[in-house]
Amino acid sequence: MRSYTLLPLVDLIFLAFGGALCCMTQMEVVRALPVEVTEVGAGASVIKHGAFAIVSLTRDGLHLDGKPVTRQSLIQEAAGKQFVLRVDEELPTKETIQIIGDLVFAGAELSLEVRNRRQ
């Protein structure tokens, strides 16, 4: 009679093993797209800035070609123009994404330049 008391324990072990096996076969592998980020040294320039208007987003605020500007006036000027958005690395991502969204929604072409103040 003692052998019958071990059967439920064996059944539970096989049930747990089968459940784990089913869960493992149902997992999906998520692959991310590779993104290449180019590091530019100090003093190097990738973009010819003559064709682009420079929008700078710093702790001091938003600037267009070195002059302070509001988000609304930037959006009004953005249609069909090309911009380089220079952002300080330590700024919150939310602010950067809002400006990118505003410029793209207004119809501007946009390039992003992240500035590292530690160099």
GROMACS elastic network, one bead per residue, 0.5 to 0.9 nm:
[ bonds ]
;  ai    aj funct       b0    kb
    1     4     6  0.56652   500
    1     5     6  0.74366   500
    2     5     6  0.55639   500
    2     6     6  0.73540   500
    3     6     6  0.56190   500
    3     7     6  0.71619   500
    4     7     6  0.55102   500
    4     8     6  0.78665   500
    5     8     6  0.65835   500
    5     9     6  0.77054   500
    6     9     6  0.54270   500
    6    10     6  0.64751   500
    6    11     6  0.88328   500
    7    10     6  0.51314   500
    7    11     6  0.61232   500
    7    12     6  0.86439   500
    8    12     6  0.61635   500
    8    13     6  0.86759   500
    9    12     6  0.51394   500
    9    13     6  0.63116   500
    9    14     6  0.87769   500
   10    13     6  0.51059   500
   10    14     6  0.62659   500
   10    15     6  0.85210   500
   11    14     6  0.52332   500
   11    15     6  0.60481   500
   11    16     6  0.86049   500
   12    16     6  0.60955   500
   12    17     6  0.85134   500
   13    16     6  0.51597   500
   13    17     6  0.61212   500
   13    18     6  0.85496   500
   14    18     6  0.59700   500
   14    19     6  0.84602   500
   15    18     6  0.50974   500
   15    19     6  0.61012   500
   15    20     6  0.86168   500
   16    19     6  0.50766   500
   16    20     6  0.61892   500
   16    21     6  0.85605   500
   17    20     6  0.51844   500
   17    21     6  0.61465   500
   17    22     6  0.86737   500
   18    21     6  0.50084   500
   18    22     6  0.61554   500
   18    23     6  0.86221   500
   19    22     6  0.51492   500
   19    23     6  0.62108   500
   19    24     6  0.86440   500
   20    23     6  0.51114   500
   20    24     6  0.61739   500
   20    25     6  0.87481   500
   21    24     6  0.51757   500
   21    25     6  0.63792   500
   21    26     6  0.88055   500
   22    25     6  0.52905   500
   22    26     6  0.63685   500
   23    26     6  0.52031   500
   23    27     6  0.65520   500
   24    27     6  0.54931   500
   24    28     6  0.89874   500
   25    28     6  0.83091   500
   32    35     6  0.88145   500
   40    43     6  0.83368   500
   40    44     6  0.62124   500
   40    45     6  0.75492   500
   40    46     6  0.79162   500
   41    44     6  0.56999   500
   41    45     6  0.86255   500
   41   119     6  0.87199   500
   42    45     6  0.86480   500
   42   119     6  0.70524   500
   45    48     6  0.74497   500
   45    49     6  0.87506   500
   46    49     6  0.89250   500
   47    50     6  0.87423   500
   47    52     6  0.86008   500
   47    84     6  0.85811   500
   47   111     6  0.89506   500
   48    51     6  0.67168   500
   48    52     6  0.76245   500
   49    52     6  0.51680   500
   49    53     6  0.72592   500
   49    54     6  0.75813   500
   49    84     6  0.79424   500
   50    53     6  0.76705   500
   51    82     6  0.72764   500
   51    83     6  0.85330   500
   52    81     6  0.77687   500
   52    82     6  0.51147   500
   52    83     6  0.50019   500
   52    84     6  0.62023   500
   52   110     6  0.89840   500
   53    64     6  0.70838   500
   53    65     6  0.62181   500
   53    81     6  0.78913   500
   53    82     6  0.63506   500
   53    84     6  0.62566   500
   53    85     6  0.86253   500
   54    63     6  0.80312   500
   54    64     6  0.57984   500
   54    66     6  0.77639   500
   54    82     6  0.88814   500
   54    83     6  0.57941   500
   54    85     6  0.62215   500
   54    86     6  0.71992   500
   55    62     6  0.71180   500
   55    63     6  0.55907   500
   55    65     6  0.62288   500
   55    66     6  0.79278   500
   55    74     6  0.89010   500
   55    83     6  0.66468   500
   55    84     6  0.59972   500
   55    86     6  0.60570   500
   55    87     6  0.85243   500
   56    61     6  0.80139   500
   56    62     6  0.57838   500
   56    63     6  0.50360   500
   56    64     6  0.64622   500
   56    65     6  0.77247   500
   56    66     6  0.76039   500
   56    84     6  0.82107   500
   56    85     6  0.58423   500
   56    87     6  0.60487   500
   56    88     6  0.83789   500
   57    60     6  0.78065   500
   57    61     6  0.58922   500
   57    63     6  0.65835   500
   57    85     6  0.73178   500
   57    86     6  0.60787   500
   57    88     6  0.67431   500
   57    91     6  0.84023   500
   57    95     6  0.86076   500
   57    96     6  0.76291   500
   57    99     6  0.86582   500
   58    61     6  0.53091   500
   58    62     6  0.65747   500
   58    63     6  0.82997   500
   58    86     6  0.82521   500
   58    87     6  0.62571   500
   58    88     6  0.56758   500
   58    90     6  0.89642   500
   58    91     6  0.71697   500
   59    62     6  0.84227   500
   59    88     6  0.79412   500
   59    90     6  0.89363   500
   59    91     6  0.71562   500
   60    63     6  0.87550   500
   61    68     6  0.73065   500
   61    69     6  0.81961   500
   61    70     6  0.86079   500
   62    67     6  0.83969   500
   62    68     6  0.59312   500
   62    69     6  0.57584   500
   62    70     6  0.66647   500
   62    71     6  0.75272   500
   63    66     6  0.54148   500
   63    67     6  0.50834   500
   63    69     6  0.52730   500
   63    70     6  0.80584   500
   64    67     6  0.52760   500
   64    68     6  0.63619   500
   64    69     6  0.61759   500
   64    74     6  0.77136   500
   65    68     6  0.85024   500
   69    72     6  0.83984   500
   69    73     6  0.66540   500
   69    74     6  0.66573   500
   70    73     6  0.54446   500
   70    74     6  0.62365   500
   70    75     6  0.87061   500
   71    74     6  0.50832   500
   71    75     6  0.61600   500
   71    76     6  0.87217   500
   71    99     6  0.76961   500
   71   102     6  0.81330   500
   72    75     6  0.51483   500
   72    76     6  0.63272   500
   72    77     6  0.88490   500
   73    76     6  0.50616   500
   73    77     6  0.63786   500
   73    78     6  0.86490   500
   74    77     6  0.52444   500
   74    78     6  0.60501   500
   74   102     6  0.87286   500
   74   103     6  0.79204   500
   75    78     6  0.50923   500
   75    79     6  0.74918   500
   75   102     6  0.64328   500
   75   103     6  0.61771   500
   75   105     6  0.86364   500
   75   106     6  0.60236   500
   75   108     6  0.89551   500
   76    79     6  0.69873   500
   76   106     6  0.76085   500
   77    80     6  0.86371   500
   77    81     6  0.78527   500
   77   106     6  0.86134   500
   78    81     6  0.55722   500
   78    82     6  0.78687   500
   78    83     6  0.82253   500
   78   102     6  0.88839   500
   78   103     6  0.61988   500
   78   104     6  0.84886   500
   78   106     6  0.59226   500
   78   107     6  0.66341   500
   78   108     6  0.53339   500
   78   109     6  0.85980   500
   79    82     6  0.88154   500
   79   103     6  0.80808   500
   79   104     6  0.88382   500
   79   105     6  0.88581   500
   79   106     6  0.53600   500
   79   108     6  0.52836   500
   79   109     6  0.87378   500
   80   106     6  0.80965   500
   80   107     6  0.55665   500
   80   108     6  0.50444   500
   80   109     6  0.70931   500
   81   107     6  0.76946   500
   81   108     6  0.50971   500
   81   109     6  0.62413   500
   81   110     6  0.86040   500
   82   108     6  0.58047   500
   82   110     6  0.59470   500
   82   111     6  0.80900   500
   83   103     6  0.85848   500
   83   108     6  0.70829   500
   83   109     6  0.61454   500
   83   111     6  0.62871   500
   83   112     6  0.85004   500
   84   109     6  0.85858   500
   84   110     6  0.58380   500
   84   112     6  0.57355   500
   84   113     6  0.68367   500
   85    96     6  0.89491   500
   85    99     6  0.87437   500
   85   100     6  0.80822   500
   85   110     6  0.69607   500
   85   111     6  0.60684   500
   85   113     6  0.58637   500
   85   114     6  0.81372   500
   86   111     6  0.86553   500
   86   112     6  0.62088   500
   86   114     6  0.57324   500
   86   115     6  0.67521   500
   87    90     6  0.85866   500
   87    91     6  0.74232   500
   87    96     6  0.71930   500
   87   112     6  0.76752   500
   87   113     6  0.62791   500
   87   115     6  0.59116   500
   87   116     6  0.89277   500
   88    91     6  0.57691   500
   88   113     6  0.87015   500
   88   114     6  0.58721   500
   88   116     6  0.64840   500
   88   117     6  0.73103   500
   89    92     6  0.83265   500
   89    93     6  0.89548   500
   89   114     6  0.59018   500
   89   115     6  0.55942   500
   89   116     6  0.55105   500
   89   117     6  0.73809   500
   90    93     6  0.86828   500
   90   115     6  0.88954   500
   90   116     6  0.81437   500
   90   117     6  0.85307   500
   91    94     6  0.85347   500
   91    95     6  0.74317   500
   91    96     6  0.77051   500
   92    95     6  0.58814   500
   92    96     6  0.70562   500
   93    96     6  0.51900   500
   93    97     6  0.61915   500
   93    98     6  0.86460   500
   94    97     6  0.52160   500
   94    98     6  0.61832   500
   94    99     6  0.87937   500
   95    98     6  0.51766   500
   95    99     6  0.64109   500
   95   100     6  0.87041   500
   96    99     6  0.53175   500
   96   100     6  0.61929   500
   96   101     6  0.85803   500
   97   101     6  0.59747   500
   97   102     6  0.85004   500
   98   101     6  0.50919   500
   98   102     6  0.61347   500
   98   103     6  0.87059   500
   99   102     6  0.50368   500
   99   103     6  0.61991   500
   99   104     6  0.85661   500
  100   103     6  0.53027   500
  100   104     6  0.61008   500
  100   105     6  0.83925   500
  100   110     6  0.77518   500
  100   112     6  0.87695   500
  101   104     6  0.52617   500
  101   105     6  0.58459   500
  101   106     6  0.83999   500
  102   105     6  0.52184   500
  102   106     6  0.61220   500
  102   107     6  0.88356   500
  102   108     6  0.89859   500
  103   106     6  0.51204   500
  103   107     6  0.65268   500
  103   108     6  0.54731   500
  103   109     6  0.77479   500
  103   110     6  0.74350   500
  104   107     6  0.51798   500
  104   108     6  0.52442   500
  104   109     6  0.67332   500
  104   110     6  0.71613   500
  105   108     6  0.74695   500
  115   118     6  0.89666   500
  116   119     6  0.63008   500
